[in-house]
Amino acid sequence: QSLTTLDLLFESISAFATVGLSSASTTILHPASHVLLIITMFIGRIGPAVFAIALTGRSLKDKDKILPEAKVLVG
């Protein structure tokens, strides 16, 4: 059975959006494709921005943090 580009696009977008939808053609995919779909689901779950920040390895030091200041009126 041949898969169309639309079927593969549906699978990848569904995995990235983590909506839980899948076409009937998922079972005939190669095991390496399943691994790629799992990685896509993971990236979609944690968010692309968080994933990119995690890959850079930067961490904020205490001196880089900016704490908010405000006067609180009580009464």
Sine and cosine of phi, psi and omega as CSV:
sin_phi,cos_phi,sin_psi,cos_psi,sin_omega,cos_omega
0.00,0.00,0.71,-0.71,-0.03,-1.00
-0.99,-0.15,0.65,-0.76,0.03,-1.00
-0.98,-0.18,0.66,-0.75,0.03,-1.00
-1.00,0.05,0.24,-0.97,0.04,-1.00
-0.89,0.45,-0.57,0.82,0.02,-1.00
-0.90,0.43,-0.64,0.77,0.05,-1.00
-0.89,0.46,-0.71,0.71,-0.01,-1.00
-0.93,0.37,-0.60,0.80,0.05,-1.00
-0.91,0.42,-0.66,0.75,0.05,-1.00
-0.87,0.50,-0.71,0.71,0.00,-1.00
-0.88,0.47,-0.70,0.71,-0.06,-1.00
-0.95,0.32,-0.64,0.77,0.03,-1.00
-0.93,0.36,-0.62,0.78,0.04,-1.00
-0.90,0.43,-0.61,0.79,0.03,-1.00
-0.93,0.36,-0.69,0.73,-0.02,-1.00
-0.91,0.41,-0.62,0.78,-0.01,-1.00
-0.99,0.16,-0.13,0.99,-0.02,-1.00
0.74,0.67,0.77,0.64,-0.01,-1.00
-1.00,-0.03,-0.23,0.97,0.05,-1.00
1.00,0.09,0.13,0.99,0.03,-1.00
-1.00,-0.02,0.55,-0.84,0.01,-1.00
-0.47,-0.88,0.54,-0.84,0.06,-1.00
-1.00,0.04,0.21,-0.98,-0.02,-1.00
-0.93,0.36,-0.22,0.97,-0.06,-1.00
-0.99,0.11,-0.01,1.00,-0.04,-1.00
-0.90,0.43,-0.56,0.83,-0.06,-1.00
-0.93,0.37,-0.39,0.92,-0.04,-1.00
-1.00,-0.07,0.06,1.00,0.03,-1.00
-0.95,0.32,0.41,-0.91,0.05,-1.00
-0.93,0.37,0.54,-0.84,0.02,-1.00
-0.83,0.56,-0.53,0.85,0.05,-1.00
-0.91,0.41,-0.55,0.84,0.06,-1.00
-0.92,0.39,-0.58,0.81,0.06,-1.00
-0.90,0.44,-0.64,0.76,0.03,-1.00
-0.90,0.44,-0.67,0.74,0.04,-1.00
-0.90,0.44,-0.60,0.80,0.06,-1.00
-0.92,0.40,-0.61,0.79,0.04,-1.00
-0.90,0.43,-0.69,0.72,0.03,-1.00
-0.90,0.43,-0.64,0.77,0.04,-1.00
-0.89,0.45,-0.64,0.77,0.05,-1.00
-0.90,0.44,-0.66,0.75,0.00,-1.00
-0.90,0.44,-0.72,0.69,0.01,-1.00
-0.90,0.44,-0.66,0.75,0.04,-1.00
-0.91,0.41,-0.52,0.85,-0.01,-1.00
-0.95,0.31,-0.71,0.70,-0.06,-1.00
-1.00,0.08,-0.24,0.97,0.04,-1.00
1.00,-0.07,0.67,-0.74,-0.04,-1.00
-0.89,0.46,-0.61,0.79,-0.03,-1.00
-0.93,0.38,-0.70,0.71,0.01,-1.00
-0.90,0.43,-0.63,0.77,0.02,-1.00
-0.89,0.45,-0.67,0.74,0.02,-1.00
-0.92,0.40,-0.65,0.76,0.03,-1.00
-0.91,0.43,-0.64,0.77,0.01,-1.00
-0.91,0.42,-0.55,0.83,0.00,-1.00
-0.95,0.30,-0.45,0.89,-0.01,-1.00
-0.96,0.29,-0.46,0.89,0.05,-1.00
0.98,0.20,0.15,0.99,0.02,-1.00
-0.97,0.23,0.62,-0.79,0.11,-0.99
-0.75,-0.66,0.54,-0.84,0.00,-1.00
-0.98,0.18,0.75,-0.66,0.10,-1.00
-1.00,0.03,0.27,-0.96,-0.04,-1.00
-0.86,0.51,-0.58,0.81,-0.03,-1.00
-0.96,0.28,-0.32,0.95,0.02,-1.00
-0.99,0.10,-0.24,0.97,-0.04,-1.00
-0.98,0.18,0.66,-0.75,0.05,-1.00
-0.93,-0.37,0.89,-0.45,0.00,-1.00
-1.00,-0.08,0.65,-0.76,0.00,-1.00
-0.95,0.30,0.54,-0.84,0.06,-1.00
-0.83,-0.55,0.64,-0.77,0.02,-1.00
-0.37,-0.93,0.47,-0.88,0.12,-0.99
-1.00,-0.09,0.81,-0.59,-0.04,-1.00
-0.98,-0.19,0.83,-0.56,0.05,-1.00
-1.00,-0.04,0.84,-0.55,0.00,-1.00
-0.90,-0.43,0.77,-0.64,0.08,-1.00
0.99,-0.15,0.00,0.00,0.00,0.00
